[in-house]
Amino acid sequence: MAAAKKTSTANLAAAGGTLTFDVDVEGMDEITVIGDLGPTATAAGDITIAIQPYLSDYMDGAQQSGSGTNSGYVSDPALADAGLDLVQTTIYPGVAAYLAGGHARIMIRVDLKGFGKVRIVLTNHNATTALPARIDYFGE
């Protein structure tokens, strides 16, 4: 299967604010997410990324037949209370946050097996500045 790539547009994330991005991940085994916040970030910790799965992506056949729709997706899926576990191996150590040239950057990789949709949340922890934020993801 070919890798899918999606790049978000740069958006301002106010101090303490978030940038969210919903992603259809059906058929993907893993996703790598790269977040960037800058150009005036002051610490690697100015940025965090969370990936929350939608728990009610699918209905079982009995629910589907009574719903009047042939779609397997519910109209109002619920987000999980917690994010997905990081894939941590020798090759993919999990999380790497750093500060370079006024940009706080982070990269994480998570296992998606069993999920159809996730929400990526970038949070700006810089206390004083609204900064352009960007999310890129690569799935396979």
Order of alpha helices (4+ residues) and beta strands (2+ residues): beta-beta-beta-beta-beta-alpha-beta-beta-beta-beta
